[in-house]
Amino acid sequence: MGALYLGVDVGTSSVKLTCIDEGGKVVATASEAYECSEPHPGWREINPETWWIAICSACSLLGEKVDLSLIKGVGATGQMHTTVLIDADGVPTCPAIMWNDQRTIDAVFTEKQWALSAGYPRVASFLSTGVPAINLAWIAKNNPEGLPKSEVFLSVSDWIALKFGGRAGTDYCGASTTGLYDNERQAWIGEVCEHFGIPESLLPVVEPSDAVIGAVVERASSETGIPAGAMIVRGTGDNPAAAICTGCLLEGVPTISLGTSGVLMCSSEGVDLPAVGKPVLFKWGNTLKTQIQLSIRSCGGAKEWWYGQILSSESYDLEDKAVEDPFYDMRDLMFYPHLSGEKVLHGCPSVRGAFLGLDLDTTRSELERALMEGTAYALRELKESVDHSEEWRSIRLVGGGAKNDFWAQTLSNVLGVDMVRMESSGAGQGAALLALSASCGQDLTAVAAGVCGKLDSIEKNDRAHELYDARFSRYMRIFEALQIIYELNRALRGFVWVSRPVKVPA
């Protein structure tokens, strides 16, 4: 066996290692789970060292499948937005605040209003719970020693690359999703940083994702088994990394990822500032693209909640196969997947998930189908908000949820487009391809071209799509009412965040 390249993907609940050969083919994978901390309701944080311990454990498992001494390059990726603060020695100065953390929910509306009044509408569109700008502002206010004793803030992938032996910094994806960065000028916004109490000294250097930033050091080698001297590339966030393998980022083909969150992605050349959607910059070599990203926060996460917390089951199969018939009568049953709020189209962090239309005849299988339909409705809303998306004839599909045939077919029927399931190992493979590209001196596009394999195509059912059209209209009308209900509920509990006037009864 020739040279190997390692992609390290640090997710919300586990780390996954993906090892590829010189042709970009996946030769082995390994994973290790961990848990985040929830010290208060709605908080999500973790000691970054937990990630490293999991990586070391996963490397041990990987070493049972391949010869780790053959690894010549390492690329890191991971959950976007999660905020890591480190000191001059690279040691975390406080727990990392996760992307799905809700502790800043009451600050979001106020900060959005400030950004709009200060002339930063793009910043306003980025501000939400879990975003670095808001997280760092919270630390500055509630942990006064947190920022002064810190040297720089990093993303998850940045910290992992640093831990292996790379230099501190971030890529264009990491910078452009902080709420502190001007995509057009490709520079940090001093006034915004000052407003949030973030010293300019904490701002990391911004580099292309395929930049070589160092080599694996002896300490990291002894802990992981990855040979000292192996090249480290900058890496990127998990969604751009996954998009490398689907053709979305490099070819511009729309893609949906059914992971913990549900993400709709498309891309354009250079810097694009769409009216709707999060513009994520991605640069390799001298090439710069914008990945336009929209997401629902609970997708696969909603299924994990249902099966793990409610059913205590590891099986994702519907018990009653009759329910899989697209024309099965679901009566009034409907599910809203916003278990962690909604922040993309409506900017409503207070809204929560809901089952509606429950009756004494509702079965477990019906609830499971409703859950999958609800995520599909939410993803359809995202699709219809994208300019020219009506021209899309097919969408590529990746992520753990894509393996579920019924879910994939339901998504196709609800959105009214064919789905093409991709043969991809996800973000970890994309990170490994960055290392391979940098190592061999080939353009990323050429390296990735041979790995965008298609598993199968799922054709939409036109009759089912017509049925779902009517249900989707009802879904949207009810959602408008749900927003008002949840905002009123927060107002009655003594909170002040509302997006529209709410009359509170005396």
C-alpha positions as CSV (number, residue, x, y, z in Angstrom):
1,M,0.0,0.0,0.0
2,G,1.2,3.5,-0.9
3,A,0.9,6.8,1.0
4,L,-2.3,7.4,3.0
5,Y,-4.0,10.7,4.1
6,L,-6.1,11.2,7.1
7,G,-9.2,13.4,7.6
8,V,-10.3,14.1,11.1
9,D,-14.0,15.1,11.5
10,V,-15.0,16.4,14.9
11,G,-18.8,16.3,15.0
12,T,-21.4,17.2,17.7
13,S,-21.3,13.9,19.4
14,S,-18.4,11.9,17.9
15,V,-15.2,12.1,16.0
16,K,-14.8,10.2,12.7
17,L,-11.5,9.4,11.1
18,T,-11.4,8.8,7.3
19,C,-8.3,7.4,5.7
20,I,-7.8,7.7,1.9
21,D,-5.2,6.4,-0.5
22,E,-3.4,8.4,-3.2
23,G,-6.4,8.1,-5.5
24,G,-8.8,9.6,-2.9
25,K,-10.5,6.3,-2.2
26,V,-11.5,5.6,1.3
27,V,-9.6,2.6,2.7
28,A,-10.6,2.7,6.4
29,T,-12.7,4.6,8.9
30,A,-12.9,4.7,12.7
31,S,-15.0,6.7,15.2
32,E,-15.3,7.4,18.9
33,A,-18.3,9.0,20.7
34,Y,-18.3,11.6,23.5
35,E,-20.8,13.8,25.3
36,C,-21.2,17.5,25.6
37,S,-21.9,19.1,28.9
38,E,-25.1,20.9,29.8
39,P,-24.4,22.8,33.0
40,H,-27.6,24.8,32.7
41,P,-30.8,24.2,30.6
42,G,-30.1,25.2,27.0
43,W,-26.3,25.4,27.4
44,R,-24.1,23.2,25.3
45,E,-20.3,23.2,26.0
46,I,-17.4,20.9,26.0
47,N,-13.8,20.7,27.1
48,P,-11.8,20.7,23.8
49,E,-9.5,18.1,25.3
50,T,-12.4,15.7,25.1
51,W,-12.1,15.9,21.4
52,W,-8.4,15.1,21.5
53,I,-8.9,12.1,23.8
54,A,-11.6,10.8,21.4
55,I,-9.2,11.3,18.4
56,C,-6.4,9.4,20.1
57,S,-8.8,6.5,20.9
58,A,-10.2,6.5,17.3
59,C,-6.6,6.5,15.9
60,S,-6.0,3.3,18.0
61,L,-9.0,1.7,16.3
62,L,-7.9,2.9,12.9
63,G,-4.4,1.4,13.5
64,E,-6.1,-2.0,13.6
65,K,-7.2,-1.6,10.0
66,V,-4.3,0.3,8.3
67,D,-0.6,1.0,8.9
68,L,-0.6,4.4,10.4
69,S,3.0,4.9,9.5
70,L,2.0,5.3,5.9
71,I,0.0,8.5,6.7
72,K,1.7,11.5,5.0
73,G,-0.8,14.2,5.5
74,V,-3.6,15.2,7.9
75,G,-6.6,17.5,7.4
76,A,-9.1,18.5,10.0
77,T,-12.7,19.5,9.8
78,G,-15.6,19.8,12.3
79,Q,-18.8,21.4,13.4
80,M,-19.0,25.1,12.4
81,H,-19.5,28.0,14.8
82,T,-18.3,26.3,17.9
83,T,-16.0,28.7,19.7
84,V,-12.6,27.7,21.2
85,L,-10.4,30.1,23.2
86,I,-6.8,29.2,23.8
87,D,-3.8,30.7,25.6
88,A,-0.3,31.3,24.2
89,D,0.5,27.6,24.7
90,G,-2.6,26.4,22.8
91,V,-4.4,25.4,26.1
92,P,-8.1,26.1,26.2
93,T,-8.9,28.9,28.6
94,C,-12.6,27.9,29.1
95,P,-15.0,25.3,27.8
96,A,-15.8,25.6,24.1
97,I,-19.3,26.9,23.5
98,M,-21.1,24.7,21.0
99,W,-22.9,25.7,17.8
100,N,-26.2,24.6,19.2
101,D,-25.8,26.4,22.5
102,Q,-28.8,28.5,23.5
103,R,-27.5,30.6,26.4
104,T,-27.4,33.8,24.3
105,I,-31.0,33.6,23.1
106,D,-32.1,36.8,24.8
107,A,-29.2,38.8,23.4
108,V,-29.7,37.9,19.7
109,F,-32.6,40.3,18.9
110,T,-30.8,43.3,20.6
111,E,-27.6,42.6,18.8
112,K,-29.3,42.2,15.5
113,Q,-31.0,45.6,16.0
114,W,-27.6,47.2,16.8
115,A,-26.0,45.7,13.7
116,L,-28.8,47.0,11.5
117,S,-28.7,50.5,13.0
118,A,-24.9,50.6,12.7
119,G,-25.1,49.8,9.0
120,Y,-24.1,46.1,9.1
121,P,-27.0,44.2,7.6
122,R,-24.8,41.3,6.7
123,V,-23.6,40.9,10.2
124,A,-27.2,41.1,11.5
125,S,-28.1,38.2,9.2
126,F,-25.3,36.1,10.7
127,L,-26.1,36.8,14.3
128,S,-27.8,33.9,16.1
129,T,-27.3,31.7,19.1
130,G,-24.1,29.7,18.9
131,V,-22.3,32.1,16.5
132,P,-18.7,33.1,17.6
133,A,-19.5,36.8,17.8
134,I,-22.4,36.2,20.2
135,N,-20.5,33.5,22.1
136,L,-17.4,35.8,22.6
137,A,-19.6,38.7,23.7
138,W,-21.2,36.5,26.3
139,I,-17.8,35.4,27.6
140,A,-16.6,39.0,27.7
141,K,-19.6,39.9,29.8
142,N,-20.0,36.8,32.0
143,N,-16.4,35.5,32.3
144,P,-14.3,38.7,32.5
145,E,-11.0,36.7,32.7
146,G,-11.9,34.6,29.7
147,L,-10.8,36.9,27.0
148,P,-7.8,38.7,28.7
149,K,-6.0,35.4,29.4
150,S,-6.7,34.1,25.9
151,E,-4.3,34.5,22.9
152,V,-6.7,33.7,20.0
153,F,-10.1,32.2,19.3
154,L,-10.4,29.3,16.9
155,S,-12.9,27.0,15.3
156,V,-13.0,23.2,16.1
157,S,-10.9,22.2,13.0
158,D,-8.4,25.0,13.8
159,W,-7.8,23.7,17.3
160,I,-7.4,20.1,16.1
161,A,-4.9,21.2,13.5
162,L,-3.0,23.2,16.2
163,K,-3.1,20.1,18.5
164,F,-1.4,18.0,15.9
165,G,1.3,20.6,15.5
166,G,0.1,23.2,13.1
167,R,0.2,27.0,13.6
168,A,-2.8,28.9,15.0
169,G,-5.2,30.4,12.4
170,T,-8.4,29.8,10.6
171,D,-9.6,29.3,7.0
172,Y,-12.0,31.5,5.0
173,C,-14.9,29.4,6.1
174,G,-14.1,29.8,9.7
175,A,-13.7,33.6,9.4
176,S,-16.8,34.2,7.2
177,T,-19.1,32.4,9.6
178,T,-18.1,34.3,12.8
179,G,-20.4,37.4,12.4
180,L,-17.2,39.5,12.6
181,Y,-15.9,39.3,9.0
182,D,-16.5,41.3,5.9
183,N,-16.7,38.8,3.0
184,E,-16.4,41.5,0.3
185,R,-13.2,43.1,1.8
186,Q,-12.0,39.8,3.2
187,A,-11.1,41.5,6.5
188,W,-12.2,41.5,10.1
189,I,-14.7,44.4,11.0
190,G,-13.0,46.4,13.7
191,E,-16.2,48.3,14.8
192,V,-18.1,45.1,15.2
193,C,-15.3,43.5,17.2
194,E,-15.1,46.5,19.4
195,H,-18.9,46.5,20.0
196,F,-18.8,42.9,21.1
197,G,-15.8,43.6,23.3
198,I,-13.5,41.3,21.3
199,P,-9.8,42.6,21.2
200,E,-8.3,42.5,17.7
201,S,-5.4,40.5,19.2
202,L,-7.8,37.5,19.4
203,L,-8.6,37.5,15.7
204,P,-6.8,34.6,13.9
205,V,-4.9,34.8,10.7
206,V,-7.0,33.7,7.7
207,E,-5.6,31.2,5.2
208,P,-6.7,29.0,2.3
209,S,-8.0,25.6,3.4
210,D,-5.3,23.7,1.6
211,A,-2.5,25.8,3.2
212,V,0.3,23.7,4.7
213,I,0.5,24.9,8.3
214,G,3.1,22.6,9.8
215,A,3.9,19.0,10.5
216,V,2.8,16.5,13.2
217,V,4.9,17.0,16.3
218,E,6.4,14.2,18.5
219,R,3.9,14.7,21.3
220,A,0.9,14.3,18.9
221,S,2.6,11.4,17.2
222,S,3.2,9.5,20.5
223,E,-0.5,10.0,21.5
224,T,-2.1,9.2,18.1
225,G,0.3,6.9,16.3
226,I,0.4,9.3,13.3
227,P,4.0,9.6,12.2
228,A,5.9,12.8,13.3
229,G,6.6,15.0,10.2
230,A,3.3,14.2,8.5
231,M,2.1,17.3,6.8
232,I,-0.8,19.3,8.3
233,V,-3.2,21.4,6.2
234,R,-5.4,24.2,7.5
235,G,-8.7,22.3,7.0
236,T,-12.2,23.8,7.0
237,G,-15.7,23.5,8.4
238,D,-17.7,20.3,8.0
239,N,-20.2,21.5,5.4
240,P,-17.6,22.8,2.9
241,A,-15.5,19.6,3.5
242,A,-18.5,17.4,2.8
243,A,-19.4,19.5,-0.3
244,I,-15.9,18.8,-1.7
245,C,-16.9,15.2,-2.1
246,T,-20.4,15.8,-3.6
247,G,-19.5,18.2,-6.4
248,C,-21.5,21.0,-4.7
249,L,-18.5,23.2,-4.0
250,L,-16.3,22.4,-7.0
251,E,-19.0,21.8,-9.6
252,G,-21.9,24.0,-8.3
253,V,-24.4,21.1,-7.9
254,P,-27.0,21.6,-5.1
255,T,-26.6,19.3,-2.2
256,I,-28.6,18.4,0.9
257,S,-26.8,16.9,3.9
258,L,-29.1,14.9,6.3
259,G,-26.8,15.0,9.4
260,T,-27.5,16.2,12.9
261,S,-28.7,19.4,11.2
262,G,-30.2,19.5,7.8
263,V,-28.2,21.6,5.4
264,L,-29.0,22.8,1.9
265,M,-25.9,23.9,-0.1
266,C,-25.1,25.4,-3.4
267,S,-22.1,27.4,-4.6
268,S,-21.1,30.3,-6.9
269,E,-17.8,31.8,-8.1
270,G,-16.0,34.4,-6.1
271,V,-17.8,36.4,-3.4
272,D,-21.5,36.1,-3.5
273,L,-23.9,37.9,-1.1
274,P,-27.3,36.3,-1.6
275,A,-30.5,37.8,-0.2
276,V,-31.2,34.6,1.7
277,G,-28.8,32.0,3.0
278,K,-25.4,32.1,4.7
279,P,-22.5,32.9,2.4
280,V,-19.6,30.7,3.4
281,L,-16.2,31.6,1.8
282,F,-14.0,28.7,0.7
283,K,-10.6,29.2,-0.7
284,W,-8.0,26.7,-2.0
285,G,-4.9,27.9,-3.7
286,N,-5.9,31.1,-5.6
287,T,-9.5,30.0,-6.1
288,L,-12.2,31.6,-4.1
289,K,-15.9,30.4,-4.0
290,T,-18.9,31.1,-2.0
291,Q,-20.9,28.2,-0.6
292,I,-24.5,29.4,0.1
293,Q,-25.8,27.5,3.0
294,L,-29.2,27.2,4.7
295,S,-30.0,24.9,7.5
296,I,-32.5,23.5,10.0
297,R,-30.8,22.9,13.3
298,S,-32.6,19.6,14.1
299,C,-32.7,17.0,11.3
300,G,-30.9,13.8,12.1
301,G,-30.7,15.3,15.6
302,A,-34.5,15.1,15.7
303,K,-34.4,11.4,14.8
304,E,-31.7,10.8,17.4
305,W,-33.9,12.5,20.0
306,W,-36.9,10.4,19.0
307,Y,-35.2,7.0,18.9
308,G,-32.7,7.7,21.8
309,Q,-34.7,9.7,24.3
310,I,-38.2,8.6,23.6
311,L,-38.0,5.1,22.2
312,S,-34.7,4.0,23.6
313,S,-34.2,2.1,20.3
314,E,-31.3,1.8,17.9
315,S,-33.5,0.8,14.9
316,Y,-34.6,3.4,12.5
317,D,-37.0,1.2,10.6
318,L,-40.8,1.8,10.7
319,E,-42.6,-1.0,12.4
320,D,-45.7,-0.7,10.3
321,K,-44.6,-0.9,6.6
322,A,-48.1,0.2,5.5
323,V,-47.2,3.7,6.7
324,E,-44.5,3.9,4.1
325,D,-47.1,4.2,1.3
326,P,-46.9,7.8,0.1
327,F,-50.7,7.9,0.0
328,Y,-51.2,6.6,3.5
329,D,-53.7,8.8,5.4
330,M,-51.8,10.7,8.0
331,R,-55.0,12.6,9.0
332,D,-53.9,15.9,10.7
333,L,-50.6,14.6,12.1
334,M,-47.7,17.0,11.5
335,F,-44.3,17.5,13.1
336,Y,-42.2,20.7,13.4
337,P,-38.5,19.9,13.7
338,H,-37.3,23.1,15.3
339,L,-36.2,21.4,18.6
340,S,-33.3,23.9,18.9
341,G,-35.1,27.0,17.5
342,E,-35.1,28.4,14.0
343,K,-32.5,31.0,12.9
344,V,-32.2,31.0,9.1
345,L,-35.4,32.2,7.5
346,H,-37.5,33.5,10.4
347,G,-34.8,34.3,13.0
348,C,-37.0,32.9,15.7
349,P,-34.8,31.2,18.3
350,S,-37.7,30.9,20.7
351,V,-39.8,28.5,18.5
352,R,-39.5,24.8,19.4
353,G,-40.5,21.5,17.9
354,A,-44.1,20.2,18.0
355,F,-46.3,17.3,17.1
356,L,-49.8,18.5,16.0
357,G,-52.9,16.5,15.3
358,L,-52.3,13.7,17.9
359,D,-55.3,11.5,18.6
360,L,-56.0,8.2,20.3
361,D,-55.4,6.3,17.0
362,T,-51.9,7.8,16.4
363,T,-49.3,5.0,16.2
364,R,-45.5,5.0,16.7
365,S,-44.9,4.5,13.0
366,E,-47.1,7.4,12.1
367,L,-45.1,9.6,14.5
368,E,-41.9,8.5,12.9
369,R,-43.2,9.2,9.4
370,A,-44.4,12.6,10.6
371,L,-40.9,13.4,11.9
372,M,-39.3,12.6,8.5
373,E,-42.0,14.6,6.7
374,G,-41.6,17.6,9.0
375,T,-37.9,17.8,8.3
376,A,-38.7,17.5,4.5
377,Y,-41.1,20.4,4.8
378,A,-38.5,22.6,6.6
379,L,-36.0,21.7,3.9
380,R,-38.5,22.6,1.1
381,E,-39.0,26.0,2.7
382,L,-35.2,26.5,2.5
383,K,-35.1,25.4,-1.1
384,E,-37.9,27.7,-2.2
385,S,-36.0,30.7,-0.6
386,V,-33.0,30.2,-2.9
387,D,-33.0,32.2,-6.2
388,H,-33.5,30.1,-9.3
389,S,-33.9,26.9,-7.2
390,E,-37.0,26.2,-9.3
391,E,-34.6,25.3,-12.1
392,W,-33.0,22.5,-10.1
393,R,-34.0,19.1,-11.6
394,S,-32.1,17.0,-9.1
395,I,-30.3,17.5,-5.7
396,R,-27.4,15.4,-4.5
397,L,-28.0,13.8,-1.1
398,V,-25.4,12.9,1.6
399,G,-25.3,12.3,5.3
400,G,-26.5,9.5,7.6
401,G,-30.1,10.2,6.9
402,A,-29.6,9.7,3.2
403,K,-29.2,6.0,3.9
404,N,-32.8,5.7,4.9
405,D,-34.8,4.9,1.7
406,F,-38.1,6.1,3.0
407,W,-36.7,9.4,4.2
408,A,-34.9,10.0,0.9
409,Q,-38.0,9.2,-1.1
410,T,-40.2,11.4,1.1
411,L,-37.7,14.3,0.6
412,S,-37.9,13.8,-3.1
413,N,-41.7,13.8,-3.1
414,V,-42.0,16.8,-0.8
415,L,-39.4,19.0,-2.7
416,G,-40.6,17.8,-6.1
417,V,-37.1,17.0,-7.5
418,D,-35.1,13.8,-8.0
419,M,-32.5,12.9,-5.4
420,V,-29.1,11.5,-6.3
421,R,-27.5,9.7,-3.4
422,M,-23.7,10.1,-3.4
423,E,-21.0,7.7,-2.5
424,S,-19.2,9.8,0.0
425,S,-17.7,9.4,3.4
426,G,-18.6,13.0,4.2
427,A,-16.6,15.7,5.7
428,G,-13.7,13.5,6.8
429,Q,-13.0,12.4,3.3
430,G,-13.1,16.1,2.2
431,A,-10.5,17.0,4.8
432,A,-8.3,14.1,3.7
433,L,-8.6,15.3,0.1
434,L,-7.3,18.7,1.1
435,A,-4.2,17.0,2.6
436,L,-3.8,14.8,-0.5
437,S,-4.1,17.8,-2.8
438,A,-1.5,19.9,-0.9
439,S,0.8,16.9,-0.7
440,C,0.8,16.0,-4.4
441,G,0.7,19.6,-5.7
442,Q,-2.5,19.0,-7.7
443,D,-5.5,21.3,-7.8
444,L,-8.3,20.2,-5.4
445,T,-10.8,20.0,-8.3
446,A,-8.7,17.4,-10.1
447,V,-8.1,15.4,-7.0
448,A,-11.8,15.3,-6.0
449,A,-13.1,14.6,-9.5
450,G,-12.6,10.9,-9.2
451,V,-14.4,10.5,-5.8
452,C,-17.8,12.1,-6.6
453,G,-19.4,8.7,-7.2
454,K,-23.2,8.3,-7.4
455,L,-24.9,5.4,-5.6
456,D,-28.4,5.6,-7.0
457,S,-31.1,8.0,-8.1
458,I,-34.5,8.5,-6.4
459,E,-37.3,9.7,-8.7
460,K,-40.0,11.9,-7.4
461,N,-43.6,10.6,-7.4
462,D,-45.6,13.3,-9.2
463,R,-48.9,12.3,-7.6
464,A,-47.4,12.2,-4.1
465,H,-45.8,15.6,-4.8
466,E,-49.3,17.1,-5.5
467,L,-50.5,15.7,-2.2
468,Y,-47.5,17.1,-0.4
469,D,-48.1,20.5,-2.0
470,A,-51.3,20.9,-0.1
471,R,-49.9,19.6,3.2
472,F,-46.9,21.9,2.8
473,S,-49.2,25.0,2.5
474,R,-50.9,23.9,5.7
475,Y,-47.5,23.3,7.4
476,M,-46.5,26.9,6.6
477,R,-49.7,28.5,7.7
478,I,-49.6,26.6,11.1
479,F,-45.9,27.5,11.5
480,E,-46.8,31.2,11.4
481,A,-49.2,30.6,14.3
482,L,-46.6,28.5,16.2
483,Q,-44.1,31.4,16.1
484,I,-46.6,33.7,17.7
485,I,-47.5,31.1,20.4
486,Y,-43.8,30.6,21.4
487,E,-43.0,34.3,21.4
488,L,-46.1,34.9,23.6
489,N,-45.0,32.1,25.8
490,R,-41.5,33.7,26.3
491,A,-43.1,37.1,26.9
492,L,-45.4,35.6,29.6
493,R,-42.3,34.0,31.2
494,G,-40.7,37.4,31.6
495,F,-38.5,37.5,28.5
496,V,-38.5,40.3,26.1
497,W,-37.5,38.8,22.7
498,V,-40.3,39.1,20.1
499,S,-40.1,39.6,16.4
500,R,-43.6,41.1,16.1
501,P,-45.8,42.9,18.6
502,V,-47.4,40.5,21.0
503,K,-50.3,41.5,23.2
504,V,-49.8,40.0,26.6
505,P,-53.1,39.5,28.5
506,A,-53.4,41.4,31.7
